[in-house]
Amino acid sequence: MNKLAIISGTSGLIGMQLLHELLKGSTYDTVISVGRRTLALKHDKLIQLEVDFKEIINLDWESKLRDADLGGIVFPIVQAIKDKKVDIHAFCALGTTIKAAGSKEKFYMVDHDFVFNFAKWVFELGAKRFMYVSAMSANPQSKIYYNSVKGEIEEDLKVIHFDYLGIFQPSLLLGSRSEFRLGEEVAKILSKPISWLKILNSIRPIYDYKVAKAMIFHANEAKNVKVEVVQSKEMQAF
């Protein structure tokens, strides 16, 4: 059975690395990138879909795929999805900050509602495995709003009956962001001695590509659990 990867959040730090790893690897035959806008990127096995995450559950995905067909590769993919003859893995790196979103309400919409809508959509499409990038301090009971929202969506994703739900909780991320975040830059400087000494794996900063590689590894590893929380220290090995 062929393998299909569906990914959201490719404009972000981990999402970009995930897309890169998925395209260069041989595990997946086709990669569908779902986003509010398309990327300036072309690849033989990449299909990009522009979607509204508010309404994605009602998406006419078949028409969207056919509209995106540039090289005649879509027809067999559409048929394989309809016939459930393709193994679908979904990767979600959707996320923002309250500052970037503009308000707590808009932040919640992206980090909770959009994530949940995407998960429901891929499940209905036939995805058996779902990998989600959360945060190290995710906790629905947290007094810190960011952490509480991350914790809430973790719990809500468990309601969707995927064969496997992987929740990845990285610590401070290292990589090339398109936006400047003062707090993160200060934290990176202060935590450099920890990185150099390779101690305190659970809290030391982690590179984006390590998270991406860990997600793909766990997506394809045989599992005897329905839900798995993968902590930052476990991803450091990648």
Biotite code that builds the C-alpha atoms (Angstrom):
import biotite.structure as struc

atoms = struc.array([
    struc.Atom([0.000, 0.000, 0.000], chain_id="A", res_id=1, res_name="MET", atom_name="CA", element="C"),
    struc.Atom([1.371, 3.431, -0.965], chain_id="A", res_id=2, res_name="ASN", atom_name="CA", element="C"),
    struc.Atom([1.924, 6.046, 1.720], chain_id="A", res_id=3, res_name="LYS", atom_name="CA", element="C"),
    struc.Atom([0.539, 9.573, 1.659], chain_id="A", res_id=4, res_name="LEU", atom_name="CA", element="C"),
    struc.Atom([1.596, 12.363, 4.042], chain_id="A", res_id=5, res_name="ALA", atom_name="CA", element="C"),
    struc.Atom([-0.723, 15.312, 4.664], chain_id="A", res_id=6, res_name="ILE", atom_name="CA", element="C"),
    struc.Atom([0.885, 18.252, 6.442], chain_id="A", res_id=7, res_name="ILE", atom_name="CA", element="C"),
    struc.Atom([-0.354, 21.591, 7.769], chain_id="A", res_id=8, res_name="SER", atom_name="CA", element="C"),
    struc.Atom([1.655, 24.505, 9.137], chain_id="A", res_id=9, res_name="GLY", atom_name="CA", element="C"),
    struc.Atom([4.437, 24.420, 6.539], chain_id="A", res_id=10, res_name="THR", atom_name="CA", element="C"),
    struc.Atom([5.110, 28.154, 6.823], chain_id="A", res_id=11, res_name="SER", atom_name="CA", element="C"),
    struc.Atom([6.327, 27.689, 10.397], chain_id="A", res_id=12, res_name="GLY", atom_name="CA", element="C"),
    struc.Atom([9.665, 26.595, 11.803], chain_id="A", res_id=13, res_name="LEU", atom_name="CA", element="C"),
    struc.Atom([8.977, 22.877, 12.293], chain_id="A", res_id=14, res_name="ILE", atom_name="CA", element="C"),
    struc.Atom([6.501, 22.690, 9.424], chain_id="A", res_id=15, res_name="GLY", atom_name="CA", element="C"),
    struc.Atom([9.135, 23.814, 6.931], chain_id="A", res_id=16, res_name="MET", atom_name="CA", element="C"),
    struc.Atom([11.583, 21.197, 8.206], chain_id="A", res_id=17, res_name="GLN", atom_name="CA", element="C"),
    struc.Atom([8.885, 18.541, 8.156], chain_id="A", res_id=18, res_name="LEU", atom_name="CA", element="C"),
    struc.Atom([8.050, 19.297, 4.544], chain_id="A", res_id=19, res_name="LEU", atom_name="CA", element="C"),
    struc.Atom([11.738, 19.179, 3.623], chain_id="A", res_id=20, res_name="HIS", atom_name="CA", element="C"),
    struc.Atom([12.228, 15.813, 5.320], chain_id="A", res_id=21, res_name="GLU", atom_name="CA", element="C"),
    struc.Atom([9.054, 14.349, 3.820], chain_id="A", res_id=22, res_name="LEU", atom_name="CA", element="C"),
    struc.Atom([10.002, 15.389, 0.295], chain_id="A", res_id=23, res_name="LEU", atom_name="CA", element="C"),
    struc.Atom([13.616, 14.272, 0.388], chain_id="A", res_id=24, res_name="LYS", atom_name="CA", element="C"),
    struc.Atom([12.838, 10.939, 2.038], chain_id="A", res_id=25, res_name="GLY", atom_name="CA", element="C"),
    struc.Atom([11.538, 7.812, 0.343], chain_id="A", res_id=26, res_name="SER", atom_name="CA", element="C"),
    struc.Atom([8.947, 6.825, 2.955], chain_id="A", res_id=27, res_name="THR", atom_name="CA", element="C"),
    struc.Atom([6.038, 8.716, 1.381], chain_id="A", res_id=28, res_name="TYR", atom_name="CA", element="C"),
    struc.Atom([5.047, 8.543, -2.271], chain_id="A", res_id=29, res_name="ASP", atom_name="CA", element="C"),
    struc.Atom([3.039, 11.780, -2.177], chain_id="A", res_id=30, res_name="THR", atom_name="CA", element="C"),
    struc.Atom([2.948, 14.781, 0.149], chain_id="A", res_id=31, res_name="VAL", atom_name="CA", element="C"),
    struc.Atom([-0.080, 17.081, 0.352], chain_id="A", res_id=32, res_name="ILE", atom_name="CA", element="C"),
    struc.Atom([0.617, 20.440, 1.975], chain_id="A", res_id=33, res_name="SER", atom_name="CA", element="C"),
    struc.Atom([-2.528, 22.130, 3.288], chain_id="A", res_id=34, res_name="VAL", atom_name="CA", element="C"),
    struc.Atom([-2.387, 25.833, 4.083], chain_id="A", res_id=35, res_name="GLY", atom_name="CA", element="C"),
    struc.Atom([-4.044, 29.211, 3.869], chain_id="A", res_id=36, res_name="ARG", atom_name="CA", element="C"),
    struc.Atom([-1.665, 30.028, 1.030], chain_id="A", res_id=37, res_name="ARG", atom_name="CA", element="C"),
    struc.Atom([0.664, 28.085, -1.219], chain_id="A", res_id=38, res_name="THR", atom_name="CA", element="C"),
    struc.Atom([4.434, 28.074, -0.910], chain_id="A", res_id=39, res_name="LEU", atom_name="CA", element="C"),
    struc.Atom([6.849, 29.103, -3.666], chain_id="A", res_id=40, res_name="ALA", atom_name="CA", element="C"),
    struc.Atom([7.994, 25.521, -3.962], chain_id="A", res_id=41, res_name="LEU", atom_name="CA", element="C"),
    struc.Atom([7.649, 22.773, -6.539], chain_id="A", res_id=42, res_name="LYS", atom_name="CA", element="C"),
    struc.Atom([8.480, 19.095, -6.217], chain_id="A", res_id=43, res_name="HIS", atom_name="CA", element="C"),
    struc.Atom([7.485, 15.979, -8.134], chain_id="A", res_id=44, res_name="ASP", atom_name="CA", element="C"),
    struc.Atom([5.620, 14.466, -5.205], chain_id="A", res_id=45, res_name="LYS", atom_name="CA", element="C"),
    struc.Atom([4.240, 17.679, -3.675], chain_id="A", res_id=46, res_name="LEU", atom_name="CA", element="C"),
    struc.Atom([0.634, 18.836, -4.021], chain_id="A", res_id=47, res_name="ILE", atom_name="CA", element="C"),
    struc.Atom([-0.416, 22.115, -2.400], chain_id="A", res_id=48, res_name="GLN", atom_name="CA", element="C"),
    struc.Atom([-3.962, 22.955, -1.391], chain_id="A", res_id=49, res_name="LEU", atom_name="CA", element="C"),
    struc.Atom([-5.201, 26.377, -0.309], chain_id="A", res_id=50, res_name="GLU", atom_name="CA", element="C"),
    struc.Atom([-7.859, 25.926, 2.364], chain_id="A", res_id=51, res_name="VAL", atom_name="CA", element="C"),
    struc.Atom([-9.855, 27.812, 4.949], chain_id="A", res_id=52, res_name="ASP", atom_name="CA", element="C"),
    struc.Atom([-9.237, 25.990, 8.216], chain_id="A", res_id=53, res_name="PHE", atom_name="CA", element="C"),
    struc.Atom([-12.515, 27.337, 9.567], chain_id="A", res_id=54, res_name="LYS", atom_name="CA", element="C"),
    struc.Atom([-14.395, 25.370, 6.920], chain_id="A", res_id=55, res_name="GLU", atom_name="CA", element="C"),
    struc.Atom([-11.967, 22.567, 6.088], chain_id="A", res_id=56, res_name="ILE", atom_name="CA", element="C"),
    struc.Atom([-14.297, 19.836, 7.361], chain_id="A", res_id=57, res_name="ILE", atom_name="CA", element="C"),
    struc.Atom([-16.635, 20.705, 4.455], chain_id="A", res_id=58, res_name="ASN", atom_name="CA", element="C"),
    struc.Atom([-13.837, 20.940, 1.891], chain_id="A", res_id=59, res_name="LEU", atom_name="CA", element="C"),
    struc.Atom([-14.509, 19.484, -1.547], chain_id="A", res_id=60, res_name="ASP", atom_name="CA", element="C"),
    struc.Atom([-11.101, 17.857, -1.438], chain_id="A", res_id=61, res_name="TRP", atom_name="CA", element="C"),
    struc.Atom([-11.541, 15.899, -4.659], chain_id="A", res_id=62, res_name="GLU", atom_name="CA", element="C"),
    struc.Atom([-12.179, 19.018, -6.718], chain_id="A", res_id=63, res_name="SER", atom_name="CA", element="C"),
    struc.Atom([-9.376, 20.839, -4.928], chain_id="A", res_id=64, res_name="LYS", atom_name="CA", element="C"),
    struc.Atom([-6.941, 18.060, -5.733], chain_id="A", res_id=65, res_name="LEU", atom_name="CA", element="C"),
    struc.Atom([-7.964, 17.949, -9.366], chain_id="A", res_id=66, res_name="ARG", atom_name="CA", element="C"),
    struc.Atom([-7.603, 21.735, -9.634], chain_id="A", res_id=67, res_name="ASP", atom_name="CA", element="C"),
    struc.Atom([-4.084, 21.435, -8.206], chain_id="A", res_id=68, res_name="ALA", atom_name="CA", element="C"),
    struc.Atom([-3.071, 18.736, -10.685], chain_id="A", res_id=69, res_name="ASP", atom_name="CA", element="C"),
    struc.Atom([-0.088, 19.967, -12.684], chain_id="A", res_id=70, res_name="LEU", atom_name="CA", element="C"),
    struc.Atom([1.543, 16.748, -13.792], chain_id="A", res_id=71, res_name="GLY", atom_name="CA", element="C"),
    struc.Atom([-1.249, 14.206, -14.022], chain_id="A", res_id=72, res_name="GLY", atom_name="CA", element="C"),
    struc.Atom([-0.401, 12.586, -10.690], chain_id="A", res_id=73, res_name="ILE", atom_name="CA", element="C"),
    struc.Atom([-3.612, 13.406, -8.863], chain_id="A", res_id=74, res_name="VAL", atom_name="CA", element="C"),
    struc.Atom([-6.129, 11.022, -10.437], chain_id="A", res_id=75, res_name="PHE", atom_name="CA", element="C"),
    struc.Atom([-4.641, 7.805, -8.997], chain_id="A", res_id=76, res_name="PRO", atom_name="CA", element="C"),
    struc.Atom([-4.232, 9.531, -5.602], chain_id="A", res_id=77, res_name="ILE", atom_name="CA", element="C"),
    struc.Atom([-7.878, 10.610, -5.550], chain_id="A", res_id=78, res_name="VAL", atom_name="CA", element="C"),
    struc.Atom([-8.976, 7.095, -6.470], chain_id="A", res_id=79, res_name="GLN", atom_name="CA", element="C"),
    struc.Atom([-6.699, 5.510, -3.873], chain_id="A", res_id=80, res_name="ALA", atom_name="CA", element="C"),
    struc.Atom([-8.130, 7.771, -1.152], chain_id="A", res_id=81, res_name="ILE", atom_name="CA", element="C"),
    struc.Atom([-11.696, 6.996, -2.197], chain_id="A", res_id=82, res_name="LYS", atom_name="CA", element="C"),
    struc.Atom([-10.966, 3.265, -2.300], chain_id="A", res_id=83, res_name="ASP", atom_name="CA", element="C"),
    struc.Atom([-9.015, 3.442, 0.992], chain_id="A", res_id=84, res_name="LYS", atom_name="CA", element="C"),
    struc.Atom([-6.002, 1.894, -0.709], chain_id="A", res_id=85, res_name="LYS", atom_name="CA", element="C"),
    struc.Atom([-3.459, 4.390, 0.573], chain_id="A", res_id=86, res_name="VAL", atom_name="CA", element="C"),
    struc.Atom([-1.892, 4.632, 4.038], chain_id="A", res_id=87, res_name="ASP", atom_name="CA", element="C"),
    struc.Atom([-2.435, 8.230, 5.193], chain_id="A", res_id=88, res_name="ILE", atom_name="CA", element="C"),
    struc.Atom([-0.328, 9.854, 7.910], chain_id="A", res_id=89, res_name="HIS", atom_name="CA", element="C"),
    struc.Atom([-1.093, 13.432, 8.979], chain_id="A", res_id=90, res_name="ALA", atom_name="CA", element="C"),
    struc.Atom([1.381, 15.919, 10.441], chain_id="A", res_id=91, res_name="PHE", atom_name="CA", element="C"),
    struc.Atom([0.202, 19.100, 12.151], chain_id="A", res_id=92, res_name="CYS", atom_name="CA", element="C"),
    struc.Atom([2.576, 21.968, 12.885], chain_id="A", res_id=93, res_name="ALA", atom_name="CA", element="C"),
    struc.Atom([-0.080, 24.663, 13.033], chain_id="A", res_id=94, res_name="LEU", atom_name="CA", element="C"),
    struc.Atom([0.553, 27.310, 15.645], chain_id="A", res_id=95, res_name="GLY", atom_name="CA", element="C"),
    struc.Atom([1.117, 30.974, 16.327], chain_id="A", res_id=96, res_name="THR", atom_name="CA", element="C"),
    struc.Atom([1.639, 33.342, 19.272], chain_id="A", res_id=97, res_name="THR", atom_name="CA", element="C"),
    struc.Atom([-0.786, 35.702, 20.957], chain_id="A", res_id=98, res_name="ILE", atom_name="CA", element="C"),
    struc.Atom([1.315, 38.624, 19.709], chain_id="A", res_id=99, res_name="LYS", atom_name="CA", element="C"),
    struc.Atom([1.304, 37.426, 16.105], chain_id="A", res_id=100, res_name="ALA", atom_name="CA", element="C"),
    struc.Atom([-2.381, 36.512, 16.213], chain_id="A", res_id=101, res_name="ALA", atom_name="CA", element="C"),
    struc.Atom([-3.352, 39.879, 17.687], chain_id="A", res_id=102, res_name="GLY", atom_name="CA", element="C"),
    struc.Atom([-5.555, 38.622, 20.527], chain_id="A", res_id=103, res_name="SER", atom_name="CA", element="C"),
    struc.Atom([-6.200, 35.629, 22.751], chain_id="A", res_id=104, res_name="LYS", atom_name="CA", element="C"),
    struc.Atom([-9.328, 34.846, 20.757], chain_id="A", res_id=105, res_name="GLU", atom_name="CA", element="C"),
    struc.Atom([-7.462, 34.687, 17.446], chain_id="A", res_id=106, res_name="LYS", atom_name="CA", element="C"),
    struc.Atom([-4.651, 32.696, 19.028], chain_id="A", res_id=107, res_name="PHE", atom_name="CA", element="C"),
    struc.Atom([-7.194, 30.158, 20.305], chain_id="A", res_id=108, res_name="TYR", atom_name="CA", element="C"),
    struc.Atom([-8.751, 29.942, 16.858], chain_id="A", res_id=109, res_name="MET", atom_name="CA", element="C"),
    struc.Atom([-5.423, 28.967, 15.273], chain_id="A", res_id=110, res_name="VAL", atom_name="CA", element="C"),
    struc.Atom([-3.879, 26.811, 18.005], chain_id="A", res_id=111, res_name="ASP", atom_name="CA", element="C"),
    struc.Atom([-7.061, 25.035, 19.004], chain_id="A", res_id=112, res_name="HIS", atom_name="CA", element="C"),
    struc.Atom([-9.846, 25.326, 16.446], chain_id="A", res_id=113, res_name="ASP", atom_name="CA", element="C"),
    struc.Atom([-7.738, 25.097, 13.289], chain_id="A", res_id=114, res_name="PHE", atom_name="CA", element="C"),
    struc.Atom([-5.765, 22.155, 14.685], chain_id="A", res_id=115, res_name="VAL", atom_name="CA", element="C"),
    struc.Atom([-8.921, 20.306, 15.699], chain_id="A", res_id=116, res_name="PHE", atom_name="CA", element="C"),
    struc.Atom([-10.634, 21.016, 12.368], chain_id="A", res_id=117, res_name="ASN", atom_name="CA", element="C"),
    struc.Atom([-7.613, 19.747, 10.453], chain_id="A", res_id=118, res_name="PHE", atom_name="CA", element="C"),
    struc.Atom([-7.500, 16.591, 12.579], chain_id="A", res_id=119, res_name="ALA", atom_name="CA", element="C"),
    struc.Atom([-11.201, 15.879, 12.019], chain_id="A", res_id=120, res_name="LYS", atom_name="CA", element="C"),
    struc.Atom([-10.806, 16.417, 8.285], chain_id="A", res_id=121, res_name="TRP", atom_name="CA", element="C"),
    struc.Atom([-7.843, 14.082, 7.827], chain_id="A", res_id=122, res_name="VAL", atom_name="CA", element="C"),
    struc.Atom([-9.557, 11.449, 9.978], chain_id="A", res_id=123, res_name="PHE", atom_name="CA", element="C"),
    struc.Atom([-12.619, 11.568, 7.733], chain_id="A", res_id=124, res_name="GLU", atom_name="CA", element="C"),
    struc.Atom([-10.270, 11.340, 4.761], chain_id="A", res_id=125, res_name="LEU", atom_name="CA", element="C"),
    struc.Atom([-8.864, 8.107, 6.145], chain_id="A", res_id=126, res_name="GLY", atom_name="CA", element="C"),
    struc.Atom([-5.754, 9.103, 8.118], chain_id="A", res_id=127, res_name="ALA", atom_name="CA", element="C"),
    struc.Atom([-4.789, 6.426, 10.620], chain_id="A", res_id=128, res_name="LYS", atom_name="CA", element="C"),
    struc.Atom([-1.922, 8.256, 12.315], chain_id="A", res_id=129, res_name="ARG", atom_name="CA", element="C"),
    struc.Atom([-1.733, 11.873, 13.464], chain_id="A", res_id=130, res_name="PHE", atom_name="CA", element="C"),
    struc.Atom([1.402, 13.677, 14.647], chain_id="A", res_id=131, res_name="MET", atom_name="CA", element="C"),
    struc.Atom([0.944, 17.002, 16.431], chain_id="A", res_id=132, res_name="TYR", atom_name="CA", element="C"),
    struc.Atom([3.535, 19.570, 17.551], chain_id="A", res_id=133, res_name="VAL", atom_name="CA", element="C"),
    struc.Atom([2.547, 20.811, 20.990], chain_id="A", res_id=134, res_name="SER", atom_name="CA", element="C"),
    struc.Atom([4.733, 22.440, 23.651], chain_id="A", res_id=135, res_name="ALA", atom_name="CA", element="C"),
    struc.Atom([6.838, 21.218, 26.561], chain_id="A", res_id=136, res_name="MET", atom_name="CA", element="C"),
    struc.Atom([4.690, 22.963, 29.167], chain_id="A", res_id=137, res_name="SER", atom_name="CA", element="C"),
    struc.Atom([1.285, 22.081, 27.714], chain_id="A", res_id=138, res_name="ALA", atom_name="CA", element="C"),
    struc.Atom([-1.250, 21.700, 30.509], chain_id="A", res_id=139, res_name="ASN", atom_name="CA", element="C"),
    struc.Atom([-5.002, 22.411, 30.334], chain_id="A", res_id=140, res_name="PRO", atom_name="CA", element="C"),
    struc.Atom([-4.881, 23.516, 33.984], chain_id="A", res_id=141, res_name="GLN", atom_name="CA", element="C"),
    struc.Atom([-1.991, 25.941, 33.491], chain_id="A", res_id=142, res_name="SER", atom_name="CA", element="C"),
    struc.Atom([-2.462, 29.568, 34.480], chain_id="A", res_id=143, res_name="LYS", atom_name="CA", element="C"),
    struc.Atom([-0.372, 30.541, 31.453], chain_id="A", res_id=144, res_name="ILE", atom_name="CA", element="C"),
    struc.Atom([-2.809, 30.933, 28.588], chain_id="A", res_id=145, res_name="TYR", atom_name="CA", element="C"),
    struc.Atom([-0.479, 29.584, 25.882], chain_id="A", res_id=146, res_name="TYR", atom_name="CA", element="C"),
    struc.Atom([0.204, 26.406, 27.849], chain_id="A", res_id=147, res_name="ASN", atom_name="CA", element="C"),
    struc.Atom([-3.437, 25.896, 28.770], chain_id="A", res_id=148, res_name="SER", atom_name="CA", element="C"),
    struc.Atom([-4.571, 26.096, 25.133], chain_id="A", res_id=149, res_name="VAL", atom_name="CA", element="C"),
    struc.Atom([-1.863, 23.632, 24.086], chain_id="A", res_id=150, res_name="LYS", atom_name="CA", element="C"),
    struc.Atom([-2.985, 21.294, 26.857], chain_id="A", res_id=151, res_name="GLY", atom_name="CA", element="C"),
    struc.Atom([-6.635, 21.638, 25.887], chain_id="A", res_id=152, res_name="GLU", atom_name="CA", element="C"),
    struc.Atom([-6.073, 20.729, 22.245], chain_id="A", res_id=153, res_name="ILE", atom_name="CA", element="C"),
    struc.Atom([-3.960, 17.740, 23.301], chain_id="A", res_id=154, res_name="GLU", atom_name="CA", element="C"),
    struc.Atom([-6.937, 16.417, 25.261], chain_id="A", res_id=155, res_name="GLU", atom_name="CA", element="C"),
    struc.Atom([-9.416, 17.169, 22.476], chain_id="A", res_id=156, res_name="ASP", atom_name="CA", element="C"),
    struc.Atom([-7.332, 15.342, 19.867], chain_id="A", res_id=157, res_name="LEU", atom_name="CA", element="C"),
    struc.Atom([-7.595, 12.189, 21.971], chain_id="A", res_id=158, res_name="LYS", atom_name="CA", element="C"),
    struc.Atom([-11.339, 12.118, 21.272], chain_id="A", res_id=159, res_name="VAL", atom_name="CA", element="C"),
    struc.Atom([-10.676, 11.472, 17.573], chain_id="A", res_id=160, res_name="ILE", atom_name="CA", element="C"),
    struc.Atom([-10.101, 7.751, 17.129], chain_id="A", res_id=161, res_name="HIS", atom_name="CA", element="C"),
    struc.Atom([-6.814, 7.640, 15.298], chain_id="A", res_id=162, res_name="PHE", atom_name="CA", element="C"),
    struc.Atom([-4.945, 4.347, 15.418], chain_id="A", res_id=163, res_name="ASP", atom_name="CA", element="C"),
    struc.Atom([-2.026, 6.388, 16.719], chain_id="A", res_id=164, res_name="TYR", atom_name="CA", element="C"),
    struc.Atom([-1.816, 9.939, 18.068], chain_id="A", res_id=165, res_name="LEU", atom_name="CA", element="C"),
    struc.Atom([1.698, 11.258, 18.588], chain_id="A", res_id=166, res_name="GLY", atom_name="CA", element="C"),
    struc.Atom([1.978, 14.419, 20.691], chain_id="A", res_id=167, res_name="ILE", atom_name="CA", element="C"),
    struc.Atom([5.400, 16.024, 20.424], chain_id="A", res_id=168, res_name="PHE", atom_name="CA", element="C"),
    struc.Atom([6.458, 18.430, 23.159], chain_id="A", res_id=169, res_name="GLN", atom_name="CA", element="C"),
    struc.Atom([9.672, 20.225, 22.159], chain_id="A", res_id=170, res_name="PRO", atom_name="CA", element="C"),
    struc.Atom([11.449, 22.686, 24.414], chain_id="A", res_id=171, res_name="SER", atom_name="CA", element="C"),
    struc.Atom([12.735, 26.015, 23.082], chain_id="A", res_id=172, res_name="LEU", atom_name="CA", element="C"),
    struc.Atom([13.179, 25.656, 19.329], chain_id="A", res_id=173, res_name="LEU", atom_name="CA", element="C"),
    struc.Atom([16.354, 26.478, 17.471], chain_id="A", res_id=174, res_name="LEU", atom_name="CA", element="C"),
    struc.Atom([16.224, 27.290, 13.764], chain_id="A", res_id=175, res_name="GLY", atom_name="CA", element="C"),
    struc.Atom([15.766, 30.088, 11.267], chain_id="A", res_id=176, res_name="SER", atom_name="CA", element="C"),
    struc.Atom([12.511, 31.860, 11.987], chain_id="A", res_id=177, res_name="ARG", atom_name="CA", element="C"),
    struc.Atom([10.995, 34.350, 9.563], chain_id="A", res_id=178, res_name="SER", atom_name="CA", element="C"),
    struc.Atom([10.007, 36.511, 12.540], chain_id="A", res_id=179, res_name="GLU", atom_name="CA", element="C"),
    struc.Atom([12.080, 37.910, 15.408], chain_id="A", res_id=180, res_name="PHE", atom_name="CA", element="C"),
    struc.Atom([11.065, 36.926, 18.935], chain_id="A", res_id=181, res_name="ARG", atom_name="CA", element="C"),
    struc.Atom([13.055, 38.823, 21.574], chain_id="A", res_id=182, res_name="LEU", atom_name="CA", element="C"),
    struc.Atom([12.142, 36.504, 24.432], chain_id="A", res_id=183, res_name="GLY", atom_name="CA", element="C"),
    struc.Atom([13.269, 33.451, 22.521], chain_id="A", res_id=184, res_name="GLU", atom_name="CA", element="C"),
    struc.Atom([16.535, 35.056, 21.451], chain_id="A", res_id=185, res_name="GLU", atom_name="CA", element="C"),
    struc.Atom([17.386, 35.965, 25.055], chain_id="A", res_id=186, res_name="VAL", atom_name="CA", element="C"),
    struc.Atom([16.481, 32.460, 26.202], chain_id="A", res_id=187, res_name="ALA", atom_name="CA", element="C"),
    struc.Atom([18.694, 30.931, 23.525], chain_id="A", res_id=188, res_name="LYS", atom_name="CA", element="C"),
    struc.Atom([21.693, 32.951, 24.709], chain_id="A", res_id=189, res_name="ILE", atom_name="CA", element="C"),
    struc.Atom([21.101, 32.051, 28.356], chain_id="A", res_id=190, res_name="LEU", atom_name="CA", element="C"),
    struc.Atom([20.663, 28.368, 27.544], chain_id="A", res_id=191, res_name="SER", atom_name="CA", element="C"),
    struc.Atom([23.693, 27.965, 25.275], chain_id="A", res_id=192, res_name="LYS", atom_name="CA", element="C"),
    struc.Atom([25.911, 26.527, 28.050], chain_id="A", res_id=193, res_name="PRO", atom_name="CA", element="C"),
    struc.Atom([23.327, 23.767, 28.529], chain_id="A", res_id=194, res_name="ILE", atom_name="CA", element="C"),
    struc.Atom([23.433, 22.982, 24.799], chain_id="A", res_id=195, res_name="SER", atom_name="CA", element="C"),
    struc.Atom([27.212, 22.932, 24.699], chain_id="A", res_id=196, res_name="TRP", atom_name="CA", element="C"),
    struc.Atom([27.458, 20.594, 27.660], chain_id="A", res_id=197, res_name="LEU", atom_name="CA", element="C"),
    struc.Atom([24.559, 18.437, 26.414], chain_id="A", res_id=198, res_name="LYS", atom_name="CA", element="C"),
    struc.Atom([23.043, 18.256, 29.857], chain_id="A", res_id=199, res_name="ILE", atom_name="CA", element="C"),
    struc.Atom([19.459, 18.587, 31.033], chain_id="A", res_id=200, res_name="LEU", atom_name="CA", element="C"),
    struc.Atom([18.090, 17.077, 27.822], chain_id="A", res_id=201, res_name="ASN", atom_name="CA", element="C"),
    struc.Atom([14.516, 17.655, 28.921], chain_id="A", res_id=202, res_name="SER", atom_name="CA", element="C"),
    struc.Atom([14.846, 21.450, 28.885], chain_id="A", res_id=203, res_name="ILE", atom_name="CA", element="C"),
    struc.Atom([17.779, 22.310, 26.644], chain_id="A", res_id=204, res_name="ARG", atom_name="CA", element="C"),
    struc.Atom([16.890, 23.914, 23.275], chain_id="A", res_id=205, res_name="PRO", atom_name="CA", element="C"),
    struc.Atom([16.203, 21.593, 20.370], chain_id="A", res_id=206, res_name="ILE", atom_name="CA", element="C"),
    struc.Atom([16.731, 22.114, 16.657], chain_id="A", res_id=207, res_name="TYR", atom_name="CA", element="C"),
    struc.Atom([13.672, 22.142, 14.410], chain_id="A", res_id=208, res_name="ASP", atom_name="CA", element="C"),
    struc.Atom([15.004, 19.358, 12.179], chain_id="A", res_id=209, res_name="TYR", atom_name="CA", element="C"),
    struc.Atom([15.297, 17.009, 15.155], chain_id="A", res_id=210, res_name="LYS", atom_name="CA", element="C"),
    struc.Atom([11.616, 17.451, 15.937], chain_id="A", res_id=211, res_name="VAL", atom_name="CA", element="C"),
    struc.Atom([10.724, 16.869, 12.280], chain_id="A", res_id=212, res_name="ALA", atom_name="CA", element="C"),
    struc.Atom([12.796, 13.688, 12.069], chain_id="A", res_id=213, res_name="LYS", atom_name="CA", element="C"),
    struc.Atom([11.343, 12.403, 15.339], chain_id="A", res_id=214, res_name="ALA", atom_name="CA", element="C"),
    struc.Atom([7.798, 12.930, 14.063], chain_id="A", res_id=215, res_name="MET", atom_name="CA", element="C"),
    struc.Atom([8.440, 10.988, 10.859], chain_id="A", res_id=216, res_name="ILE", atom_name="CA", element="C"),
    struc.Atom([10.191, 8.202, 12.764], chain_id="A", res_id=217, res_name="PHE", atom_name="CA", element="C"),
    struc.Atom([7.335, 7.755, 15.223], chain_id="A", res_id=218, res_name="HIS", atom_name="CA", element="C"),
    struc.Atom([4.760, 7.937, 12.430], chain_id="A", res_id=219, res_name="ALA", atom_name="CA", element="C"),
    struc.Atom([6.284, 4.845, 10.873], chain_id="A", res_id=220, res_name="ASN", atom_name="CA", element="C"),
    struc.Atom([7.286, 2.863, 13.954], chain_id="A", res_id=221, res_name="GLU", atom_name="CA", element="C"),
    struc.Atom([5.171, -0.100, 15.029], chain_id="A", res_id=222, res_name="ALA", atom_name="CA", element="C"),
    struc.Atom([3.143, 0.942, 18.076], chain_id="A", res_id=223, res_name="LYS", atom_name="CA", element="C"),
    struc.Atom([1.195, -0.843, 20.786], chain_id="A", res_id=224, res_name="ASN", atom_name="CA", element="C"),
    struc.Atom([-0.222, 2.402, 22.197], chain_id="A", res_id=225, res_name="VAL", atom_name="CA", element="C"),
    struc.Atom([-3.011, 4.663, 20.926], chain_id="A", res_id=226, res_name="LYS", atom_name="CA", element="C"),
    struc.Atom([-1.602, 7.891, 22.347], chain_id="A", res_id=227, res_name="VAL", atom_name="CA", element="C"),
    struc.Atom([2.047, 8.714, 22.897], chain_id="A", res_id=228, res_name="GLU", atom_name="CA", element="C"),
    struc.Atom([3.600, 11.868, 24.319], chain_id="A", res_id=229, res_name="VAL", atom_name="CA", element="C"),
    struc.Atom([7.103, 12.312, 22.939], chain_id="A", res_id=230, res_name="VAL", atom_name="CA", element="C"),
    struc.Atom([9.122, 14.661, 25.120], chain_id="A", res_id=231, res_name="GLN", atom_name="CA", element="C"),
    struc.Atom([11.944, 16.939, 24.044], chain_id="A", res_id=232, res_name="SER", atom_name="CA", element="C"),
    struc.Atom([14.677, 14.809, 25.592], chain_id="A", res_id=233, res_name="LYS", atom_name="CA", element="C"),
    struc.Atom([13.591, 11.852, 23.437], chain_id="A", res_id=234, res_name="GLU", atom_name="CA", element="C"),
    struc.Atom([13.778, 13.963, 20.272], chain_id="A", res_id=235, res_name="MET", atom_name="CA", element="C"),
    struc.Atom([17.308, 15.146, 20.994], chain_id="A", res_id=236, res_name="GLN", atom_name="CA", element="C"),
    struc.Atom([18.643, 11.808, 19.716], chain_id="A", res_id=237, res_name="ALA", atom_name="CA", element="C"),
    struc.Atom([17.568, 12.705, 16.197], chain_id="A", res_id=238, res_name="PHE", atom_name="CA", element="C"),
])
